[in-house]
Amino acid sequence: MESLHLRRRQPPPRPRDAAGSLVFSFLFVAVFFGLACLAGAGDSDAANATEALKGEGNKEGSFADMIDRALEKEFPENEQNGGETDPGGFNNSVAEKQAVLETVARVTTKKNETKEEKSFQFQDVFNLDNENRAEDIPTLIDRKDNVFIISNPKSKYPVLQLDLRLISDLVVVIVSATCGGIAFACAGQPVITGYLLAGSIIGPGGFRFISEMVQVETVAQFGVIFLLFALGLEFSITKLRVVRAVAIVGGFLQIALFMCLCGIIASLCGGKTSEGIFVGAFLSMSSTAVVLKFLMERNSVNALHGQVTVGTLILQDCAVGLLFALLPVLGGTSGIFQGLVSVTKSLVVLCTFLAILSILSRTCVPWFLRLMISLSSQTNELYQLASVAFCLLVAWCSDKLGLSLELGSFAAGVMISTTDLSQHTLEQIEPIRNFFAALFLASIGMLIHVHFLWNHVDILFAAVILVIIVKTVVVTIVVKGFGYNNKTSLLVGMSLAQIGEFAFVLLSRASNLHLVEGKLYLLLLGTTALSLVTTPLLFKLIPAVVHLGVLLRWFNSDSSELGYKGDCLRSDSANKRIALMIQGSHDL
């Protein structure tokens, strides 16, 4: 019997398819209310039963019911359930036997099929498979339309396997991203927009040139890893200490405020409190990769607002594991006690992991880097390979501990930044980072379905504007609460106003737990995609907003440098503290 190793490929998605004490007081109230909301979400079924006894009239006339009807009209049933098949007799028999069986169909080409009988499709130009090759790499489809490609058939002798489809997909993505970047660079626009647009054109929502979405997205994930690794190499712990209060406490406060705000609104409108809390957590996430790319292009990473922004983004990456632990509680699949235990476990693992890395960065890492330098006297090839391997190893360990790859790669960069070889390492990593970052942004663009955005552009555009305004206001108020001036607070707020690409993962997990319905799922999915598309435009508007603030005397006249330089701290004493820290770092 032939044993097959299957590699799954995703089916093409459906095309439509102020002050310190006041802030700490807010934080205490937000955390307390968040726990209360979790308890209320756990008892939501009993509350709904009580409301049912009072009468159905209140529920039908609620604001949440009006929103549901509007979303049902905007997103028809065929968009929410399209592509799903009804259970047939085979599935019923499987259910009666309490067993799970999988059946697949092998896609083959007909021997008597001639070229004249085939209809020409434009995407066939990018298909490297011919009739004979199609038999070598067959395609299997299960009853849920999940597509599998046999990657390594059993052979009598060891043979090198070549996946021409993956090579073709990577060629298409790289060439398209290059063309999109060149076009937008010639037009004087950010190249990130070109990468995103190129991905949307070649992806499932466009011409469908990509066959193996999962494989391409997996390779593109290296872009985030190396992007955060390079950020860690440029990161200064001394500068982080200056903004640690607003980055850590303020970052958690932003997440808690969004969760509480959306939970309250959902409860007042007659909706589910748990669903509102999830939406708040969903909206609190910002795009680490996109924001960092813009900050690096404008040399704003070391500016004050850049440090606050980066610190907040790293905090959000650390909080992802905690949010995943809360999702089963919100979905009703686990109790509050189990959720608290899971959150506590994640915190303990995080603190232990960071403590171990801190010890290694002072003992083993400097010795290892000096050894690689001595062995790379003739060429930097070995040092470059060792740097990449070190980054991937720490990221892999972080992922195995239940943390994120992003956190591990950033921590690896910070470990090397404590040595005197950080700049040399950055020079070796930059070409790799730029290549994979472009590949990653193009893969994010493939999640953007042009037809779906166009068909619902009105409601999605209104939702994006609302999200940008609310996130900018909330983040600005939080940063201002820590004593920063108006300009710095607004710059941080606008930088974090989009929804991050990791929100796709949160949304998928919440959908599997039945925490969000189909209508809300499509709304959040489209809003996130359109938010990423409009992010370059938002960064383009930052200089104009800063100039407007100067004209309206919101900002000081000496802080009119387009929002990328000259940030000021809260007071002269704070400025002196930074000067002392910088002087101390030079003395070291």
ZAMARGU-4260 file (C-alpha; in steps of 0.2 Angstrom, whole numbers, plus 5000, padded with zeros to 4 digits):
<rodrens>
0) 5000/5000/5000 | 5007/5017/4995 | 5010/5029/5010 | 5007/5047/5005 | 5013/5063/5014
5) 5000/5076/5011 | 5002/5095/5012 | 4986/5104/5014 | 4982/5120/5004 | 4969/5131/5009
10) 4954/5132/4997 | 4952/5148/4988 | 4942/5160/4999 | 4926/5167/4993 | 4928/5183/4984
15) 4914/5192/4992 | 4920/5183/5002 | 4984/5315/5158 | 4991/5312/5174 | 4999/5297/5181
20) 4988/5294/5196 | 4972/5297/5185 | 4979/5284/5173 | 4983/5271/5186 | 4965/5274/5193
25) 4958/5271/5176 | 4968/5255/5174 | 4962/5248/5191 | 4944/5252/5186 | 4946/5244/5168
30) 4954/5228/5175 | 4940/5227/5188 | 4926/5230/5175 | 4935/5218/5163 | 4934/5204/5176
35) 4916/5208/5180 | 4912/5208/5161 | 4920/5190/5160 | 4909/5185/5174 | 4894/5192/5166
40) 4899/5184/5149 | 4899/5167/5158 | 4882/5169/5164 | 4875/5176/5148 | 4864/5161/5145
45) 4854/5164/5161 | 4853/5182/5158 | 4846/5179/5140 | 4833/5167/5148 | 4828/5180/5160
50) 4826/5193/5146 | 4815/5180/5137 | 4803/5179/5151 | 4801/5198/5151 | 4795/5197/5133
55) 4802/5197/5116 | 4797/5214/5112 | 4812/5222/5120 | 4824/5211/5111 | 4817/5214/5094
60) 4817/5233/5097 | 4834/5234/5103 | 4848/5243/5094 | 4858/5227/5092 | 4843/5219/5083
65) 4843/5234/5071 | 4861/5231/5068 | 4859/5213/5065 | 4845/5216/5052 | 4856/5229/5043
70) 4871/5216/5043 | 4860/5203/5036 | 4854/5214/5022 | 4872/5219/5018 | 4880/5202/5020
75) 4868/5189/5012 | 4867/5171/5018 | 4876/5165/5002 | 4891/5175/5007 | 4891/5168/5025
80) 4888/5150/5021 | 4894/5149/5003 | 4904/5134/4998 | 4897/5123/5012 | 4888/5107/5008
85) 4874/5099/5017 | 4877/5083/5026 | 4873/5068/5015 | 4869/5050/5018 | 4888/5046/5020
90) 4890/5059/5034 | 4874/5053/5043 | 4880/5035/5043 | 4897/5041/5050 | 4888/5051/5064
95) 4878/5036/5069 | 4893/5026/5071 | 4902/5040/5081 | 4917/5039/5070 | 4925/5051/5059
100) 4930/5046/5041 | 4938/5057/5027 | 4935/5054/5009 | 4945/5062/4995 | 4943/5064/4976
105) 4959/5062/4965 | 4959/5075/4952 | 4966/5068/4936 | 4967/5074/4918 | 4957/5064/4904
110) 4968/5055/4892 | 4958/5059/4877 | 4957/5078/4881 | 4965/5088/4868 | 4970/5106/4868
115) 4956/5111/4857 | 4944/5105/4870 | 4951/5115/4884 | 4946/5133/4887 | 4960/5146/4889
120) 4962/5154/4906 | 4974/5168/4909 | 4980/5160/4925 | 4986/5145/4916 | 5001/5155/4910
125) 5008/5154/4927 | 5004/5135/4929 | 5020/5125/4926 | 5011/5108/4926 | 5009/5099/4910
130) 4999/5083/4907 | 5012/5071/4912 | 5017/5082/4927 | 4999/5082/4933 | 5000/5064/4936
135) 5017/5065/4945 | 5009/5078/4957 | 4991/5074/4959 | 4978/5084/4968 | 4966/5077/4981
140) 4950/5086/4987 | 4940/5081/5002 | 4921/5084/5005 | 4924/5101/5012 | 4933/5107/4997
145) 4950/5107/5006 | 4964/5104/4993 | 4978/5092/4997 | 4994/5090/4986 | 5005/5075/4987
150) 5022/5081/4990 | 5032/5065/4993 | 5025/5049/4986 | 5033/5033/4992 | 5047/5028/4981
155) 5059/5013/4981 | 5074/5024/4981 | 5077/5042/4989 | 5073/5055/4976 | 5074/5074/4977
160) 5056/5081/4976 | 5052/5097/4967 | 5036/5106/4970 | 5035/5116/4954 | 5018/5124/4960
165) 5027/5132/4975 | 5041/5138/4964 | 5029/5146/4952 | 5019/5154/4966 | 5034/5162/4974
170) 5040/5168/4957 | 5023/5176/4954 | 5023/5184/4971 | 5041/5191/4970 | 5039/5198/4953
175) 5022/5206/4957 | 5028/5214/4973 | 5043/5221/4963 | 5032/5228/4950 | 5020/5235/4962
180) 5034/5243/4972 | 5042/5250/4957 | 5026/5258/4951 | 5022/5266/4967 | 5040/5272/4970
185) 5039/5281/4953 | 5022/5289/4958 | 5030/5295/4974 | 5020/5284/4985 | 5025/5271/4999
190) 5031/5255/4991 | 5021/5246/5005 | 5005/5251/4996 | 5012/5243/4980 | 5016/5227/4989
195) 4999/5226/4996 | 4990/5230/4980 | 5001/5217/4970 | 4996/5204/4983 | 4977/5208/4981
200) 4978/5207/4962 | 4987/5190/4961 | 4978/5182/4976 | 4961/5172/4978 | 4952/5189/4977
205) 4960/5194/4961 | 4966/5183/4946 | 4970/5168/4957 | 4987/5166/4951 | 4992/5158/4967
210) 4989/5139/4970 | 4997/5135/4986 | 4992/5149/4998 | 4997/5140/5014 | 5014/5137/5008
215) 5017/5154/5002 | 5010/5162/5018 | 5021/5151/5028 | 5037/5156/5018 | 5032/5174/5019
220) 5030/5173/5038 | 5049/5174/5039 | 5047/5192/5034 | 5039/5196/5051 | 5052/5186/5060
225) 5067/5195/5052 | 5058/5212/5053 | 5057/5211/5072 | 5074/5203/5073 | 5081/5219/5065
230) 5070/5230/5076 | 5078/5221/5091 | 5095/5224/5084 | 5092/5243/5083 | 5082/5243/5100
235) 5090/5252/5115 | 5085/5246/5132 | 5090/5263/5139 | 5078/5271/5128 | 5065/5258/5132
240) 5067/5262/5151 | 5061/5280/5147 | 5045/5275/5139 | 5042/5259/5149 | 5028/5266/5159
245) 5017/5271/5144 | 5023/5256/5134 | 5019/5243/5147 | 5005/5250/5158 | 4998/5261/5144
250) 4998/5247/5132 | 4988/5236/5144 | 4977/5250/5148 | 4973/5253/5129 | 4968/5234/5127
255) 4957/5235/5143 | 4949/5251/5138 | 4944/5244/5121 | 4937/5228/5129 | 4927/5237/5142
260) 4921/5251/5130 | 4915/5238/5117 | 4908/5227/5130 | 4898/5241/5138 | 4891/5246/5121
265) 4886/5229/5116 | 4877/5227/5133 | 4868/5243/5131 | 4863/5239/5114 | 4856/5222/5118
270) 4870/5212/5111 | 4881/5199/5119 | 4894/5206/5131 | 4906/5192/5127 | 4905/5197/5109
275) 4908/5215/5113 | 4923/5211/5123 | 4931/5201/5109 | 4928/5215/5097 | 4937/5227/5109
280) 4952/5215/5110 | 4951/5213/5091 | 4952/5232/5088 | 4966/5235/5100 | 4978/5225/5090
285) 4989/5236/5078 | 5000/5230/5063 | 5018/5228/5069 | 5025/5224/5052 | 5017/5238/5043
290) 5020/5252/5056 | 5038/5247/5059 | 5041/5247/5040 | 5035/5265/5039 | 5044/5270/5055
295) 5060/5263/5047 | 5058/5272/5031 | 5056/5289/5039 | 5070/5285/5052 | 5058/5288/5066
300) 5061/5272/5076 | 5073/5282/5088 | 5061/5297/5089 | 5051/5298/5105 | 5035/5294/5097
305) 5043/5280/5088 | 5050/5273/5104 | 5032/5274/5112 | 5024/5266/5097 | 5037/5252/5096
310) 5036/5248/5114 | 5017/5247/5113 | 5018/5236/5098 | 5029/5224/5107 | 5017/5224/5122
315) 5003/5219/5110 | 5013/5205/5104 | 5016/5199/5122 | 4998/5200/5125 | 4992/5189/5111
320) 4995/5174/5121 | 4984/5181/5135 | 4970/5185/5123 | 4971/5167/5116 | 4969/5161/5133
325) 4953/5172/5136 | 4944/5167/5120 | 4938/5150/5127 | 4931/5159/5142 | 4922/5172/5131
330) 4916/5158/5119 | 4908/5148/5134 | 4919/5133/5131 | 4928/5135/5148 | 4925/5142/5165
335) 4932/5158/5172 | 4943/5148/5184 | 4951/5139/5169 | 4953/5155/5160 | 4962/5163/5175
340) 4973/5148/5177 | 4978/5149/5158 | 4982/5167/5159 | 4992/5165/5174 | 5002/5150/5166
345) 5005/5161/5151 | 5012/5175/5162 | 5023/5163/5171 | 5030/5156/5155 | 5033/5173/5148
350) 5042/5180/5163 | 5053/5164/5164 | 5057/5164/5146 | 5063/5182/5146 | 5073/5179/5162
355) 5082/5165/5154 | 5086/5175/5138 | 5092/5189/5149 | 5105/5178/5157 | 5110/5170/5141
360) 5113/5188/5133 | 5126/5192/5147 | 5135/5175/5146 | 5134/5164/5131 | 5129/5176/5117
365) 5144/5188/5117 | 5156/5173/5117 | 5146/5165/5103 | 5147/5180/5092 | 5165/5183/5095
370) 5168/5165/5090 | 5158/5167/5074 | 5168/5183/5070 | 5185/5174/5072 | 5179/5160/5061
375) 5172/5172/5048 | 5189/5181/5045 | 5189/5177/5026 | 5170/5179/5023 | 5154/5184/5032
380) 5145/5170/5026 | 5146/5159/5042 | 5142/5174/5053 | 5127/5178/5043 | 5121/5161/5043
385) 5124/5160/5062 | 5114/5176/5065 | 5099/5169/5055 | 5100/5152/5064 | 5101/5161/5081
390) 5085/5172/5077 | 5075/5157/5071 | 5080/5146/5086 | 5074/5159/5099 | 5058/5162/5089
395) 5055/5143/5088 | 5058/5141/5106 | 5046/5155/5109 | 5033/5147/5099 | 5035/5130/5107
400) 5032/5138/5124 | 5015/5145/5118 | 5021/5163/5115 | 5023/5170/5098 | 5036/5169/5084
405) 5036/5188/5084 | 5041/5190/5102 | 5055/5177/5101 | 5063/5185/5085 | 5062/5202/5093
410) 5070/5195/5109 | 5084/5188/5099 | 5088/5204/5092 | 5088/5213/5109 | 5100/5200/5115
415) 5113/5204/5102 | 5109/5223/5104 | 5117/5222/5121 | 5134/5217/5113 | 5146/5228/5102
420) 5142/5218/5087 | 5124/5223/5084 | 5128/5235/5070 | 5138/5222/5061 | 5124/5209/5063
425) 5111/5222/5057 | 5121/5225/5041 | 5121/5206/5038 | 5103/5204/5041 | 5096/5219/5031
430) 5095/5212/5014 | 5087/5196/5020 | 5074/5207/5030 | 5070/5218/5015 | 5067/5203/5004
435) 5055/5193/5016 | 5047/5209/5022 | 5041/5212/5004 | 5036/5194/5002 | 5026/5195/5019
440) 5017/5211/5014 | 5012/5204/4997 | 5005/5189/5006 | 4995/5200/5017 | 4988/5208/5001
445) 4982/5191/4995 | 4970/5191/5010 | 4962/5207/5003 | 4948/5202/4991 | 4945/5216/4979
450) 4927/5211/4974 | 4922/5209/4992 | 4929/5226/4996 | 4921/5234/4981 | 4904/5226/4984
455) 4903/5232/5002 | 4914/5248/5001 | 4901/5259/5009 | 4899/5250/5025 | 4917/5245/5026
460) 4924/5262/5023 | 4912/5269/5036 | 4918/5256/5048 | 4937/5259/5044 | 4934/5278/5047
465) 4926/5275/5064 | 4939/5263/5069 | 4953/5275/5065 | 4945/5289/5074 | 4941/5279/5090
470) 4958/5271/5090 | 4967/5288/5088 | 4957/5296/5101 | 4959/5282/5114 | 4977/5280/5111
475) 4980/5299/5111 | 4971/5301/5128 | 4981/5286/5136 | 4998/5293/5130 | 4993/5311/5135
480) 4988/5304/5152 | 5006/5299/5155 | 5012/5317/5153 | 5017/5318/5135 | 5014/5333/5124
485) 5000/5334/5112 | 5010/5331/5096 | 5019/5315/5103 | 5002/5308/5109 | 4993/5312/5093
490) 5008/5304/5083 | 5007/5288/5093 | 4988/5288/5091 | 4988/5289/5072 | 5002/5277/5071
495) 4992/5264/5080 | 4975/5268/5072 | 4975/5253/5060 | 4970/5235/5064 | 4984/5223/5064
500) 4986/5208/5052 | 4987/5196/5067 | 4969/5201/5070 | 4965/5188/5056 | 4971/5174/5067
505) 4961/5180/5082 | 4946/5181/5071 | 4948/5164/5064 | 4950/5157/5082 | 4934/5166/5088
510) 4925/5159/5073 | 4930/5142/5077 | 4923/5144/5095 | 4907/5152/5088 | 4911/5168/5097
515) 4906/5178/5082 | 4893/5176/5069 | 4895/5175/5051 | 4889/5193/5048 | 4900/5200/5061
520) 4914/5189/5055 | 4913/5196/5037 | 4912/5214/5044 | 4927/5213/5054 | 4937/5204/5040
525) 4933/5217/5028 | 4936/5231/5040 | 4954/5224/5044 | 4958/5222/5026 | 4953/5239/5021
530) 4961/5246/5036 | 4978/5239/5030 | 4975/5246/5013 | 4972/5264/5020 | 4987/5263/5032
535) 4999/5271/5020 | 4987/5285/5016 | 4985/5288/5035 | 5004/5290/5037 | 5004/5302/5022
540) 4992/5313/5032 | 5003/5314/5047 | 5013/5329/5042 | 4998/5338/5036 | 4989/5335/5053
545) 5005/5341/5062 | 5005/5357/5052 | 4987/5360/5056 | 4990/5357/5074 | 5003/5371/5074
550) 4992/5383/5065 | 4978/5379/5077 | 4991/5381/5092 | 4988/5363/5098 | 5006/5360/5096
555) 5021/5372/5100 | 5029/5381/5086 | 5045/5372/5089 | 5038/5355/5086 | 5032/5358/5068
560) 5044/5346/5060 | 5032/5335/5051 | 5030/5324/5066 | 5046/5314/5063 | 5059/5324/5074
565) 5060/5335/5089 | 5048/5326/5100 | 5048/5333/5118 | 5045/5324/5134 | 5033/5329/5148
570) 5045/5341/5158 | 5062/5348/5159 | 5066/5335/5173 | 5062/5321/5161 | 5073/5329/5147
575) 5087/5329/5160 | 5084/5311/5164 | 5085/5306/5146 | 5101/5316/5144 | 5109/5308/5159
580) 5104/5291/5152 | 5112/5295/5135 | 5128/5301/5143 | 5129/5286/5154 | 5127/5274/5139
585) 5141/5284/5130 | 5152/5282/5145 | 5149/5263/5145
</rodrens>
